[in-house]
Amino acid sequence: LTFTPASLIARMRQPGGMTFLMVLFSVFAMEQDLSAQACPLACNDRVQVSLDDQCTALILPDDILEAPGNSCNYSVRVYNRNGTVIPNNTVGYQHFGQTLQVSVFLGNNSCWGSIVVEDKLAPQLFCSDDLFVTCADTAFVVPLPEIDENCDPDPQIILLSDDVVDLNCDFQGYSARRVLTYRAVDRSGNYSN
């Protein structure tokens, strides 16, 4: 129901105008209740936010709200530990391991909670193809694998095993096979072999 000011004034001058005002107030309150049900505003707390492969995460209302409504005009603000607003609601490497305050607004109402910024993506190891080395090449050094890591600029490379299998020249003229197994570990403890 929609009431224009002209119809409201015309009806107020009719007998029983006070009763009409009470009915109008009830309709207005009912519309407010329906709006609140369509756009609920209840924030979760201590939400774990995982950084993506670019080491960022855009914080959206759906990330924080308990049950966001459809087509609601929510807005979000994420705050650094010093209380300043983080631009574009995008957290990254500099926020890793921090608990940050988040507010969700709907008109003049708001709720708040917190997020914990985490990195859950393991580094990826890229080993070279098989290398064939003659016995005469005593200065050969096996190259370390390459690592693709989303957040940690200096992940660890750990040699897990270095196995040499004697082939007695039975395998296409080779005398041995050496298998190196590596592990890459980032500062979050995520790893891959």
Secondary structure, DSSP 8 states (H G I E B T S, - for coil): ----HHHHHHHHTSTTHHHHHHHHHHHHHHHHHHHHHHS---B-SSEEEE--TTSEEE--HHHHBSS--TT---EEEEE-TTS-B-GGGEEEGGGTT-EEEEEEEETTEEEEEEEEEE-----EEE--------TT-TT------EEE-SS-SS-EEEEEEEEEEEEEEEETTEEEEEEEEEEEE-TTS-EE-
